[in-house]
Amino acid sequence: MLLPLYLRREPTTDPVLRKYAPDARRPDVVAYRDAECTRPAGRWPWHYKRPDRRNRSIVLNCYRWRAVWLPPLLEA
């Protein structure tokens, strides 16, 4: 049984994209250790090959985790 890792799409933190294309919608995928999304474990920026909802498991820091997808975080 794999341990869960909670994933969701969030607005990017890339300063270059936010400066030169502030209207671009390029979300990052962020991994959390808890379902409340308070303990971050990793981030895949928009320009990396990142996991999507088809992935049932992912590899992060040399360990395989069960991917639990949460609803995306909308921009404020």
Secondary structure, DSSP 8 states (H G I E B T S, - for coil): ---EEEEEEE----HHHHHH-TT----EEEEESSTTS-SEEEEE-TTS----TT-SEEEETTEEEEEEE-------
